[in-house]
Amino acid sequence: MLVQPAASLTDLALGLVTLYLVRRLPRDGAASRYWHAAFAWAAVTALAGAAYHGVLVRVRGLNQLSWAVMSSMVVVVVSFLLAATVVQVLGRGRAVVFWPLRSVGLVAYVVIAATGHPSITAIMWCESLTMACVLALWTWAWLHRHPMGRAMLIAIGASIAAAMLRLVPAAAALVRLDPDSAYHLGQIGGMVLLFHAVARTGGRPDVAGRLSHAGS
């Protein structure tokens, strides 16, 4: 019997939906492999979360280790999201500028997880700078009429709203769900919106070049 049935089943649904979306992502464009990696890691993380909420959360010792691993996987997802964003908006040649910034949050969270303090709060602190960069880049892209700009901002907004359901329990209570289950369902919507934002252009490798010149 599942330990946390609602959280486990909603995480399973999130993983399966995201896994389905991975197979339908376009494979052309310079950022394609990063988008695929981001979606694939997100799917695996959600499926691992289903196992965690269903069984592992009750296993002493293993529950802390599995949570540390899963939360670190979330950081990897954000890494690929940043890589895809930079390549999609600025072009492959500008990507190297952002990796030192990405490394700061990644290393910080690995240290936190390794010392036994992984948490949603820790992820938010370590990833806030990275997500701020992602949001700023897509805002800039939208202002410069990137075809993905508006759709990406909507998808990011949906994911942020889903995160609030987990961070603010009273918000989840409004929909009569526990914070984890509400977050998982909200993220399904966020992933679908993100998929449509990526799929609607198929990458359009010419766009990043035009935007780079526009910002010069």
C-alpha positions in Angstrom: 0.0 0.0 0.0 1.3 3.5 -0.9 2.5 5.6 2.0 1.5 8.9 0.4 -0.9 7.8 -2.3 -2.0 11.2 -3.6 1.6 12.6 -3.8 2.8 9.3 -5.4 0.1 9.0 -8.0 0.3 12.7 -9.0 4.1 12.5 -9.3 3.6 9.3 -11.4 1.2 11.2 -13.7 3.6 14.1 -14.0 6.4 11.7 -15.0 4.3 9.8 -17.6 3.0 13.0 -19.2 6.5 14.5 -19.3 7.9 11.2 -20.7 5.3 11.3 -23.5 6.2 14.9 -24.3 9.9 14.1 -24.6 9.1 11.8 -27.6 7.2 14.5 -29.3 9.7 17.3 -29.0 11.2 18.6 -32.3 14.7 17.4 -33.0 15.9 20.2 -35.2 17.5 23.4 -33.9 20.7 24.2 -32.0 18.9 23.9 -28.6 17.1 20.7 -29.3 19.3 18.4 -27.3 19.1 20.6 -24.3 15.3 20.7 -24.4 15.2 16.9 -24.7 17.6 16.6 -21.8 15.6 19.0 -19.6 12.3 17.1 -20.3 13.9 13.7 -19.9 15.5 14.5 -16.6 12.2 16.1 -15.4 10.4 12.9 -16.3 12.9 10.6 -14.5 12.8 12.9 -11.5 9.0 12.8 -11.3 9.0 9.0 -11.6 11.6 8.7 -8.9 9.4 11.0 -6.8 6.5 8.6 -7.3 8.6 5.8 -5.8 9.8 8.1 -3.0 6.3 9.2 -1.9 4.9 5.7 -2.4 7.5 3.6 -0.7 10.9 5.1 0.1 9.6 7.9 2.4 9.0 5.3 5.1 12.4 3.5 4.8 14.7 5.0 7.4 18.0 6.1 6.1 17.1 5.4 2.5 14.4 8.1 2.5 17.0 10.9 3.2 19.4 9.5 0.6 16.7 9.2 -2.1 15.4 12.7 -1.3 19.0 14.1 -1.7 19.4 12.4 -5.1 16.0 13.5 -6.4 16.4 17.1 -5.3 19.9 17.1 -7.0 18.2 15.9 -10.2 15.9 19.0 -10.0 19.0 21.1 -10.1 20.2 19.2 -13.2 16.8 19.9 -14.9 17.3 23.6 -14.2 20.9 23.4 -15.7 19.5 22.1 -19.0 16.7 24.6 -19.0 19.3 27.4 -18.7 21.5 25.9 -21.5 18.5 25.5 -23.8 17.4 29.1 -23.1 20.8 30.6 -23.7 21.3 28.7 -27.0 17.7 29.4 -28.1 17.8 33.1 -27.3 21.5 34.2 -27.8 23.0 31.4 -29.9 25.5 28.6 -29.2 28.5 31.0 -29.2 27.2 32.9 -26.1 26.5 29.8 -23.9 30.0 29.6 -22.4 29.4 33.0 -20.6 26.6 31.5 -18.5 28.2 28.2 -17.3 30.3 29.8 -14.5 27.0 31.3 -13.1 25.3 27.9 -13.4 28.1 26.2 -11.6 27.7 28.4 -8.5 24.1 27.2 -7.9 24.9 23.6 -8.8 28.0 23.2 -6.6 26.2 25.0 -3.7 23.3 22.6 -3.8 25.5 19.5 -4.1 27.3 20.6 -1.0 24.0 21.2 0.8 22.6 17.8 -0.2 25.9 16.0 0.7 25.8 17.5 4.2 22.3 16.1 4.8 20.2 19.3 4.4 18.4 18.9 1.0 15.1 20.7 0.9 12.8 22.7 -1.4 13.9 25.9 0.4 17.5 25.1 -0.4 16.7 24.5 -4.0 14.9 27.8 -4.2 17.9 29.7 -2.7 20.5 27.9 -4.9 18.5 28.1 -8.1 17.0 31.6 -7.7 19.8 33.3 -9.5 19.7 30.8 -12.4 15.9 31.1 -12.8 16.2 34.8 -12.6 18.6 34.6 -15.6 16.2 32.3 -17.5 13.3 34.7 -16.8 15.4 37.7 -17.8 16.5 36.1 -21.0 13.0 35.2 -22.1 11.7 38.6 -21.1 14.4 40.2 -23.3 13.6 37.7 -26.1 9.9 38.6 -25.8 10.6 42.3 -26.0 12.7 41.6 -29.2 9.8 39.6 -30.7 11.3 36.1 -30.4 8.5 33.7 -31.5 8.9 31.7 -28.3 9.1 34.6 -25.9 5.5 35.0 -24.9 4.7 31.3 -24.7 7.9 30.7 -22.6 7.0 33.4 -20.1 3.5 31.9 -19.7 5.0 28.4 -19.2 7.5 29.7 -16.6 4.7 31.6 -14.9 2.7 28.4 -14.6 5.6 26.6 -13.1 6.2 29.3 -10.6 2.5 29.3 -9.6 2.8 25.5 -9.1 5.8 26.0 -6.9 3.8 28.4 -4.8 1.3 25.6 -4.1 4.1 23.7 -2.4 5.7 26.6 -0.6 2.4 28.1 0.6 0.3 25.2 2.1 -2.8 27.5 2.4 -2.8 27.8 -1.4 -2.9 24.0 -1.8 -5.7 23.8 0.8 -7.8 26.0 -1.5 -7.9 23.1 -4.0 -8.3 20.5 -1.2 -5.0 18.9 -1.8 -1.7 18.4 0.1 1.1 20.8 -1.1 3.0 18.0 -2.9 0.0 16.7 -4.9 -1.1 20.2 -5.8 2.5 21.1 -7.0 2.6 17.9 -9.1 -0.7 18.6 -10.8 0.3 22.3 -11.4 3.6 21.2 -12.9 1.8 19.0 -15.4 0.2 22.1 -16.8 3.6 23.9 -16.7 5.3 21.1 -18.6 2.5 21.0 -21.3 2.8 24.8 -21.8 6.6 24.5 -22.0 6.3 21.8 -24.6 4.0 23.9 -26.7 6.4 26.8 -26.4 9.3 24.7 -27.7 7.3 22.7 -30.3 5.7 25.8 -31.9 9.0 26.9 -33.5 10.9 23.7 -33.8 14.0 25.6 -32.8 14.3 28.1 -35.7 18.1 28.3 -35.7 18.0 31.7 -37.5 16.2 33.5 -34.6 19.1 33.5 -32.1 21.4 35.1 -34.6 19.0 37.9 -35.3 18.4 38.6 -31.6 22.1 38.6 -30.9 22.7 41.2 -33.5 19.7 43.2 -32.2 21.2 43.3 -28.7 24.7 44.3 -29.9 
